[in-house]
């Protein structure tokens, strides 16, 4: 059983984003990253891709030595 749920009821046209903003700002950085990563994993599964291949992109676009 999951706990800690917060919900808001009402008509969609009458709602603004303040509820969402307040909720996510109250979460820790770790919780926000975990939620975002969960969405990435779900997107991979929906697209039929191999989840074991997931990783953060590690690309260097430009590398230059600074003059002293």
C-alpha positions, 0 to 999 in steps of 0.5 A: 500500500502506498502512502503519502498521497495528496489529491485535489478535486475540481473541474479541470477548467477551474484549476491552475498549476499552483497545486502541482507546483506546490507539491513538487517544490515540497519534494526533495531533489532525490524524490523529483529525480526519482519521479522523472527517471520513473517516467523515462523508464515507463517511456522506454517500456511503452516504446518496447525498448530494452530498459537495461540499455538506459543510461544518462547521455555522456557527450562532450560537445566542446573541449578546449584548454584555457590560456594561462 
